[in-house]
Amino acid sequence: MTLLSVTGLTAGYGPVEVLTGLDLHVDAGEIVVVLGANGAGKTTTLRALSGMIAAQGEITFDGAAIGGRKPEDLVRMGISHVPQGRGTFPELTVEENLRVGGFTRPGDEVDEDMARWFELFPRLAERTDQAAGSMSGGEQQMLAIARALMSRPTLLLLDEPSLGLAPLVTRDVFERITAVNAELGTTVLVVEQNANLALDIAARGYVLETGRIVASGTADELRSDDVVRRAYLGA
């Protein structure tokens, strides 16, 4: 079943058009990756889907048209966005950040969910009272993901989760993303420059260049595409 369908998506900033007629879809329970170089429009895509910027075109989520909806409304509908740079509140503690993420949930569910994410991200459990801004980059990324999951989303949007992280930490973060998908059935749309690692966890992918999709297919198909291999896989 298609959970997210995007047709003819156009978006940008003021007079600058970044996306020019983007078409993609994400099925329920999938992990789908959008690959692309800096400036390709990956971040703009997620900002348009999460209501952070105005966009034209058709966006359907779980059968409902969501174009023009506010970000907080989309969170209530089941879409959570982890922005590039993590976006945690540095002056708040780990627990406070998580409680902010659960603003749409009843109090007893918030406590229950925090216990669940402390189990999946044990480093966070060790740092409950620590200010987010004093933690390492990998710990902050895990906190950002856990905070997004506090709203119990159907669809998780991840913007460059590997950005600024050491390779071992990046692999750990991607393993947690896979666990969330496998254990909870959470659908994930991730934009990434680390193509090798992203294709390891994704079922399908798209390649974005200058605001347009130039290739798509299963992870295996993209790995065997000569253009994709040369541009993104170091072949």
C-alpha positions as CSV (number, residue, x, y, z in Angstrom):
1,M,0.0,0.0,0.0
2,T,1.3,3.4,-0.9
3,L,1.7,5.6,2.2
4,L,3.2,8.7,0.6
5,S,2.7,9.8,-3.0
6,V,4.3,12.9,-4.5
7,T,3.5,14.2,-8.0
8,G,4.9,17.3,-9.7
9,L,6.4,18.7,-6.5
10,T,7.8,22.2,-7.0
11,A,9.4,24.2,-4.2
12,G,12.1,26.7,-3.5
13,Y,13.1,29.8,-1.6
14,G,11.7,33.1,-2.8
15,P,12.4,33.4,-6.5
16,V,14.8,30.5,-6.5
17,E,13.2,27.2,-7.6
18,V,15.0,24.2,-6.2
19,L,12.6,21.3,-7.0
20,T,11.1,21.1,-10.5
21,G,8.4,18.5,-10.8
22,L,9.4,15.8,-8.4
23,D,7.6,12.5,-8.5
24,L,8.1,9.7,-5.9
25,H,6.3,7.4,-3.7
26,V,6.9,5.4,-0.5
27,D,5.0,2.3,0.4
28,A,4.0,1.5,4.0
29,G,6.7,-0.3,5.9
30,E,9.5,0.6,3.4
31,I,12.8,2.3,3.9
32,V,13.4,4.5,0.9
33,V,16.5,6.6,0.2
34,V,16.9,9.8,-1.8
35,L,20.6,10.1,-3.0
36,G,22.1,13.3,-4.3
37,A,25.1,15.7,-4.1
38,N,25.0,18.9,-2.1
39,G,22.6,21.3,-3.7
40,A,20.6,18.6,-5.5
41,G,17.4,19.5,-3.5
42,K,17.3,16.7,-0.9
43,T,16.8,18.9,2.1
44,T,14.3,21.0,0.2
45,T,12.3,17.9,-0.5
46,L,11.9,16.9,3.1
47,R,11.1,20.5,4.1
48,A,8.3,20.6,1.5
49,L,7.0,17.2,2.7
50,S,7.0,18.3,6.3
51,G,5.3,21.6,5.7
52,M,8.3,23.7,6.6
53,I,8.3,25.5,3.2
54,A,5.5,26.2,0.7
55,A,5.3,23.8,-2.3
56,Q,3.2,23.2,-5.4
57,G,2.1,19.9,-6.6
58,E,0.2,16.9,-5.2
59,I,1.3,15.4,-1.9
60,T,-0.9,12.5,-0.5
61,F,-0.3,10.9,2.8
62,D,-2.3,7.8,3.9
63,G,-4.9,8.7,1.3
64,A,-5.3,12.4,2.4
65,A,-4.0,15.4,0.5
66,I,-1.6,17.3,2.8
67,G,-0.3,20.1,0.6
68,G,-0.3,23.4,2.6
69,R,-0.7,21.8,6.0
70,K,1.2,23.2,8.9
71,P,4.1,21.1,10.4
72,E,2.3,20.6,13.7
73,D,-0.7,19.3,11.9
74,L,1.4,16.8,9.9
75,V,3.0,15.6,13.2
76,R,-0.5,14.8,14.5
77,M,-1.3,13.0,11.2
78,G,1.8,10.8,11.7
79,I,4.8,12.5,10.0
80,S,7.9,13.3,11.9
81,H,11.0,15.1,10.5
82,V,14.5,14.9,11.8
83,P,16.2,17.9,10.1
84,Q,19.7,18.2,9.0
85,G,21.9,19.3,11.9
86,R,19.7,17.3,14.3
87,G,17.7,20.2,15.6
88,T,17.8,19.2,19.3
89,F,17.2,21.9,21.9
90,P,20.8,22.2,23.2
91,E,19.9,23.8,26.5
92,L,17.3,21.2,27.4
93,T,18.2,17.8,28.9
94,V,17.7,14.5,27.1
95,E,14.4,13.9,29.0
96,E,13.1,17.4,28.3
97,N,13.9,17.0,24.6
98,L,12.0,13.7,24.5
99,R,9.0,15.2,26.3
100,V,8.9,18.0,23.8
101,G,8.8,15.4,21.1
102,G,5.8,13.7,22.8
103,F,3.7,16.9,22.9
104,T,0.8,15.2,21.0
105,R,0.7,12.2,23.3
106,P,-1.0,11.7,26.7
107,G,1.3,11.8,29.7
108,D,1.3,8.1,30.5
109,E,2.1,7.3,26.9
110,V,5.0,9.7,27.0
111,D,6.6,7.9,29.9
112,E,6.0,4.5,28.3
113,D,7.6,5.7,25.0
114,M,10.6,7.2,26.8
115,A,11.3,3.8,28.4
116,R,11.0,2.2,24.9
117,W,13.5,4.6,23.3
118,F,15.9,4.4,26.2
119,E,15.9,0.6,25.5
120,L,16.8,1.2,21.9
121,F,19.2,4.0,22.5
122,P,20.9,3.0,25.9
123,R,23.3,5.9,25.6
124,L,20.4,8.3,26.1
125,A,19.3,6.4,29.2
126,E,22.7,7.1,30.7
127,R,22.4,10.8,30.0
128,T,18.8,11.5,31.0
129,D,19.6,14.7,32.9
130,Q,22.5,15.9,30.6
131,A,22.0,18.9,28.4
132,A,21.7,17.9,24.7
133,G,24.3,20.5,23.6
134,S,27.0,18.9,25.8
135,M,26.7,15.4,24.1
136,S,28.6,14.0,21.2
137,G,27.3,14.3,17.6
138,G,26.3,10.7,17.5
139,E,24.4,11.0,20.8
140,Q,22.6,14.1,19.6
141,Q,21.6,12.3,16.4
142,M,20.2,9.4,18.4
143,L,18.4,11.9,20.6
144,A,16.9,13.7,17.5
145,I,15.6,10.4,16.1
146,A,14.2,9.3,19.5
147,R,12.5,12.7,19.9
148,A,10.9,12.4,16.5
149,L,9.7,8.9,17.4
150,M,8.0,10.2,20.6
151,S,5.0,11.3,18.5
152,R,4.6,7.6,17.3
153,P,4.9,8.5,13.6
154,T,3.8,6.4,10.7
155,L,6.4,8.1,8.5
156,L,9.9,9.2,9.6
157,L,11.7,11.7,7.5
158,L,15.5,11.8,8.0
159,D,17.8,14.4,6.6
160,E,21.4,13.4,6.3
161,P,21.6,11.3,9.5
162,S,25.3,10.6,8.8
163,L,26.3,14.2,8.6
164,G,29.4,15.0,10.7
165,L,29.6,11.6,12.3
166,A,32.5,9.1,12.4
167,P,32.0,6.0,10.3
168,L,31.5,3.6,13.3
169,V,28.9,6.0,14.8
170,T,27.2,6.4,11.5
171,R,26.8,2.6,11.1
172,D,25.4,2.4,14.7
173,V,22.8,5.1,13.9
174,F,21.8,3.3,10.7
175,E,21.4,0.0,12.6
176,R,19.0,1.8,15.0
177,I,17.0,3.1,12.0
178,T,16.8,-0.4,10.7
179,A,15.6,-1.7,14.1
180,V,12.9,1.0,14.3
181,N,11.6,-0.1,10.8
182,A,11.8,-3.8,11.6
183,E,10.4,-3.8,15.1
184,L,7.7,-1.1,14.8
185,G,7.0,-1.1,11.0
186,T,7.8,2.6,10.9
187,T,8.1,3.8,7.3
188,V,11.3,5.7,6.6
189,L,12.3,8.2,3.9
190,V,15.9,9.2,4.3
191,V,18.0,11.6,2.2
192,E,21.7,10.8,2.3
193,Q,25.1,11.4,0.6
194,N,26.5,8.2,2.1
195,A,25.1,6.1,-0.7
196,N,26.7,2.8,0.2
197,L,25.4,2.7,3.7
198,A,22.0,4.1,2.8
199,L,21.5,1.4,0.1
200,D,22.4,-1.2,2.6
201,I,19.3,-0.5,4.6
202,A,16.9,0.7,1.9
203,A,14.5,-1.3,-0.2
204,R,14.4,1.3,-3.0
205,G,15.9,4.6,-3.9
206,Y,15.8,7.7,-6.0
207,V,18.7,9.8,-7.3
208,L,18.1,13.5,-7.3
209,E,20.1,16.0,-9.4
210,T,19.3,19.7,-9.7
211,G,15.8,19.3,-8.4
212,R,14.8,16.3,-10.6
213,I,14.7,12.6,-10.2
214,V,17.2,11.2,-12.7
215,A,17.2,7.5,-11.6
216,S,15.1,5.2,-9.4
217,G,14.9,1.5,-8.6
218,T,15.5,-1.1,-6.0
219,A,18.7,-0.8,-4.0
220,D,20.3,-3.6,-6.0
221,E,19.3,-1.9,-9.3
222,L,20.9,1.4,-8.2
223,R,24.0,-0.3,-7.1
224,S,24.4,-1.8,-10.5
225,D,23.7,1.4,-12.4
226,D,26.9,2.6,-13.9
227,V,26.1,6.3,-13.5
228,V,25.1,5.8,-9.9
229,R,28.2,3.8,-9.2
230,R,30.5,6.4,-10.6
231,A,28.8,9.3,-9.0
232,Y,27.9,8.0,-5.6
233,L,29.5,4.6,-4.9
234,G,33.1,5.4,-5.6
235,A,33.3,2.8,-8.5
